[in-house]
Amino acid sequence: MSAAARRLRVSQPSVSQTVAALEQQVGAELFVRSSSGVQLTEAGTVLAAEARAVLARYDQALATVGRFATAGDSTLRVGVPLELPADLLPRALKALAETHPRTRVMVRHLSSAAQLDALRDGELDVGLLRSRPPDRELDAIVVVEERLGVLLAATEPPAPEGVRLESLAGLDWVGFPRADSPAWFDEIVAVLRSHGLQPGPAAAPGQSLIAEVKFAAVSAGQAFALAPEHWTQPLPGGVVWAALRGAPLVRRTWAVWAADSRRRDLGHLISELEPHRHLGP
């Protein structure tokens, strides 16, 4: 309910009252409420499907009529981090092109910190950040959750069940510059230290942690790097990927945009981005 209220930009009691009014109108319970949250009932699932169909028809009507509009094309400026699931953005942009063919998308590769500055300055319409910003003027939703494993030198095949994080003690973490994403960097360091690891020196500001840098550092056998299982880069000889037992590190990517935005193309893009999880079994 809290997440719905944030996305609708209304108070949580307003959302609860609307749900109660809907339940009274249809004469059926739409949610099962518990201490951990709410879940749709069978009636709620049917109503949600019908509502999505109505909204899709509405969007289609606007797109059809929009062909008669005389306004010029608009540009949607999107910020992206270095690593994303390969199908995330192309899938969403393809759907956007079908519903808003007059929107031109401009994608910029920026660190989370740089994206946040650009969002605050009005230079980006939506950014994909590694942590949720505290700004009340910005809205955000999680669009990707990825359980991180590790890249290691291929001295011996890792166990099928993965490796324990504490077993990597003595190896340096090949980390990104803290300035790129301070909150995410600090979360990683805290988890590493809680498992008895010393993170090692952080990368210098401005140093891009591209795949080749990770591979070179790891292959020598003195370091490890973090990477999701469904990584887009093929592994070279001498480097293996292993899961981390217990999944102690989950990398989240947030779509962030101005809370007062009323752009329909932006809203459609965001709806196509969520949710997209790579959490594994």
Beta strands, then each sheet from edge to edge (+ up, - down):
strand 1: 31-34
strand 2: 37-40
strand 3: 74-80
strand 4: 103-109
strand 5: 126-129
strand 6: 138-153
strand 7: 172-173
strand 8: 223-228
strand 9: 239-242
strand 10: 250-258
strand 11: 276-278
sheet 1: 1+ 2-
sheet 2: 4+ 3+ 5+ 10- 6+ 8- 7-
sheet 3: 4+ 3+ 5+ 10- 6+ 9-
sheet 4: 4+ 3+ 5+ 10- 6+ 11+
end
